[in-house]
């Protein structure tokens, strides 16, 4: 069983570590040994996962300075995927002054630097690297607004979030600690409670035979059915990356009709509605566009590069080679030769229709018609 995708959001700092015999008291000066290490809560967690043999993604913000470039190099050398990491021009990287006594006690002072400039939009951009069914780990070193945006993306992206609330600060909403409100769970774009109410109303109307083929009712039926089928496809491993939501939304209703699993009043109303409107075309157009937009962007780009680009290059190359070979052989058609060729074939067609031409005669006439010196000029 392969490991689930893993991505970390957090801080990266340059740790300046003083190893001392004991921690100093206020106003006291001590001698110690200075060493330099890559650090930061987020970076430490990502590196630990990489050392366990995983290939985690990591988002952090580094300054455009010597420390930032060294920290980025350290992360990549440790096996962390740094595609989402951005170097911020004009900013300084985060740093920390760490004093460690021989007994293991420590004191730490942090200058967040570029870590403090992470915005909600940056989090949203970095979230493009979150894969389906991923585990996302975040810590509280980033700004509160950025963390809030990550919590909001949890429902849309469908990832599992592990939150490390350190260093503890005030201002974080209760959604960070709760499992999410009921209204936050959605089927398509419909909140779960509203979805349940609509399904219940539809069941009552069906039982009472009051399903009418008017636009509001039918749009509600088609939307509920489409979102329900798409939700099934969206939750299937692997298949959801290649448009399973659209496939299910398009074909499951057809299968339900074929096997007579849809109540007759609903089926009749839908048929009557789609017969006199163009809504069905809008429905399938929305499915196709939504499927493309809902696909994993990395999968979509890779598929485009693997299929469309080689196909286009091959088509252009084939056209160029065909034109070149035709020119070299002198097979350049003229208006006169084309007319002559058409007259020859019209004669052949007339004889074939009158059934007065044998197979050998057909072959002979065809050969003369296509090889006549009047057909092509050198």
SVG drawing of the C-alpha trace seen along z (x, -y; Angstrom):
<svg xmlns="http://www.w3.org/2000/svg" viewBox="-50 -45 84 54">
<polyline fill="none" stroke="black" stroke-width="0.4" points="0.0,0.0 1.5,-3.3 1.8,-6.2 -0.7,-9.1 0.5,-12.4 1.9,-14.7 2.3,-18.5 3.5,-20.8 2.7,-24.5 5.0,-26.3 8.0,-28.4 11.7,-28.1 14.4,-29.9 18.1,-30.1 19.0,-28.9 22.0,-30.5 22.7,-28.1 24.9,-28.9 26.0,-25.9 26.7,-27.0 27.4,-25.3 24.3,-26.8 21.7,-29.4 22.7,-32.9 20.8,-34.9 19.6,-38.4 22.6,-40.7 25.1,-37.9 27.6,-37.2 28.7,-33.7 31.1,-32.0 29.7,-29.5 30.1,-27.9 28.1,-29.2 26.8,-26.9 24.4,-27.5 21.6,-25.1 18.5,-25.2 15.4,-25.2 11.8,-26.4 8.9,-24.2 7.5,-23.6 10.8,-22.9 11.8,-20.5 8.6,-18.5 9.0,-18.3 12.6,-17.2 11.7,-14.5 9.1,-13.1 11.7,-13.1 14.2,-11.2 11.5,-8.5 11.5,-7.9 8.6,-10.0 8.6,-12.8 6.6,-15.6 5.7,-18.9 6.4,-22.0 5.3,-25.6 7.2,-28.4 8.4,-31.9 12.1,-32.7 13.9,-36.0 16.1,-36.8 19.3,-36.7 22.1,-34.3 20.2,-32.6 17.2,-32.0 19.1,-30.4 21.0,-28.2 17.8,-27.2 16.2,-26.3 19.2,-24.2 19.2,-22.4 15.5,-21.5 16.0,-20.0 19.1,-18.1 17.1,-16.6 14.5,-15.2 11.8,-17.8 9.8,-18.8 10.3,-22.5 8.1,-23.4 5.7,-25.5 8.5,-27.5 8.9,-31.0 11.9,-33.4 10.6,-36.8 12.6,-39.7 13.5,-42.5 12.7,-40.4 14.9,-38.8 14.6,-35.2 13.4,-34.2 16.0,-33.6 16.2,-32.3 18.7,-32.8 18.9,-29.6 20.8,-29.1 21.2,-25.4 22.7,-24.4 24.5,-21.2 21.5,-19.9 19.3,-20.4 17.4,-23.5 17.1,-26.2 16.0,-29.7 14.8,-30.8 14.1,-34.2 12.6,-34.3 12.7,-37.0 10.0,-35.7 11.2,-37.7 9.5,-36.6 7.4,-34.0 5.3,-36.9 4.4,-38.1 2.5,-35.0 -1.0,-36.1 -4.2,-34.1 -3.7,-34.4 -0.3,-32.8 -1.8,-29.9 -4.4,-29.5 -1.8,-29.5 0.3,-26.9 -2.7,-24.7 -2.5,-23.8 0.2,-21.4 -2.1,-19.6 -2.9,-16.3 -6.1,-14.3 -6.4,-12.4 -3.4,-14.2 -2.5,-14.8 -1.7,-18.4 0.3,-19.5 0.3,-23.1 1.8,-25.0 1.0,-28.3 4.1,-30.2 2.4,-31.6 0.0,-34.6 -3.5,-34.0 -5.1,-35.1 -3.1,-32.6 -4.0,-29.8 -7.7,-30.7 -7.5,-30.4 -5.9,-27.0 -8.8,-25.8 -11.3,-27.1 -9.6,-25.1 -9.9,-21.9 -13.5,-21.3 -12.9,-22.2 -9.7,-20.3 -10.8,-17.3 -7.5,-16.8 -7.0,-15.7 -5.6,-18.5 -3.2,-18.0 -2.7,-21.3 0.2,-21.9 -0.9,-25.0 2.6,-26.2 3.8,-28.8 0.4,-29.5 -1.1,-32.8 -4.5,-34.4 -6.9,-35.2 -7.4,-31.7 -11.1,-30.9 -12.9,-28.0 -12.9,-26.2 -9.3,-25.4 -10.3,-23.2 -13.6,-21.8 -14.3,-19.1 -16.3,-21.7 -19.9,-22.9 -22.6,-20.9 -23.2,-23.7 -19.5,-23.4 -20.1,-19.9 -21.4,-20.1 -22.7,-17.9 -21.4,-19.7 -22.1,-23.4 -25.1,-22.6 -24.7,-22.5 -25.5,-19.1 -28.6,-20.2 -30.1,-22.0 -29.4,-19.0 -31.2,-16.7 -34.2,-19.1 -34.4,-19.2 -34.2,-15.5 -36.9,-15.0 -39.2,-17.6 -38.6,-15.8 -39.5,-12.4 -42.7,-13.9 -43.7,-15.5 -42.9,-12.2 -45.1,-10.2 -48.0,-12.6 -47.6,-12.7 -47.0,-16.4 -43.7,-16.5 -44.4,-18.9 -42.2,-19.6 -41.7,-23.3 -38.3,-24.9 -37.7,-25.4 -38.7,-21.9 -36.8,-20.2 -33.7,-22.3 -33.8,-21.3 -34.2,-17.6 -31.3,-17.6 -29.0,-19.6 -29.6,-17.3 -29.2,-14.2 -26.1,-15.5 -24.4,-16.6 -25.2,-13.3 -23.7,-11.2 -20.7,-13.6 -20.1,-13.3 -19.7,-9.5 -17.2,-9.9 -15.3,-12.7 -14.6,-10.3 -13.2,-7.4 -9.4,-7.0 -7.5,-7.4 -10.6,-7.8 -11.5,-11.1 -8.2,-12.5 -9.4,-11.8 -12.9,-13.2 -14.9,-10.4 -17.3,-13.1 -18.4,-14.0 -18.5,-10.4 -20.8,-9.4 -23.0,-12.5 -23.4,-11.7 -23.9,-7.9 -25.4,-6.9 -28.7,-8.6 -28.9,-6.8 -28.3,-3.5 -31.0,-4.3 -33.5,-5.0 -32.4,-1.8 -33.0,0.4 -36.2,-1.3 -34.8,-2.5 -36.1,-6.1 -39.7,-6.7 -42.0,-7.0 -43.4,-10.5 -39.8,-11.9 -38.7,-10.2 -41.8,-11.4 -41.4,-15.0 -37.7,-15.1 -38.5,-13.8 -41.2,-16.4 -39.0,-19.2 -35.9,-18.3 -38.1,-17.7 -39.3,-21.3 -36.2,-23.1 -32.4,-23.1 -31.5,-22.7 -30.0,-19.2 -27.3,-20.8 -26.5,-23.3 -26.4,-20.4 -23.9,-18.4 -21.8,-21.5 -21.7,-22.3 -20.6,-18.7 -17.8,-18.8 -16.5,-22.2 -16.8,-21.4 -15.0,-18.1 -12.1,-19.9 -11.9,-22.6 -12.3,-20.0 -9.5,-17.7 -6.1,-17.7 -4.3,-20.5 -1.0,-18.6 -2.7,-15.6 -4.4,-17.9 -1.2,-19.6 0.7,-16.3 -2.1,-14.8 -2.1,-17.8 1.6,-17.6 1.6,-13.9 -1.2,-13.8 -2.0,-17.1 1.5,-18.4 2.9,-15.2 -0.3,-14.9 0.0,-18.4 3.7,-18.1 3.1,-14.8 0.3,-16.3 2.4,-19.2 5.3,-17.0 3.1,-14.6 1.7,-17.5 5.2,-18.9 6.6,-15.5 3.6,-14.8 3.9,-18.2 7.6,-17.8 7.3,-14.3 4.5,-15.4 6.5,-18.3 9.6,-16.1 7.5,-13.7 5.9,-16.4 2.4,-15.6 1.2,-19.1 -2.5,-19.2 -3.7,-21.9 -7.2,-23.1 -7.1,-21.4 -5.8,-18.1 -8.4,-18.1 -11.2,-18.6 -9.8,-15.8 -9.5,-13.5 -13.1,-14.2 -14.4,-13.6 -12.6,-10.2 -14.1,-9.1 -17.6,-10.3 -17.3,-8.0 -16.2,-5.1 -19.1,-5.8 -21.6,-5.8 -20.5,-2.4 -20.5,-1.0 -24.0,-2.1 -25.1,-0.5 -23.3,2.7 -21.6,2.9 -18.1,2.9 -16.3,6.0 -13.9,5.9 -10.8,6.1 -12.2,3.4 -12.9,1.2 -9.3,1.7 -8.0,0.8 -10.1,-2.3 -9.2,-3.5 -5.5,-3.0 -5.7,-5.0 -7.7,-7.7 -5.2,-8.2 -2.0,-7.7 -2.9,-9.9 -0.2,-12.5 -3.0,-15.1 -4.0,-14.6 -0.8,-16.0 1.9,-18.2 5.5,-17.6"/>
</svg>
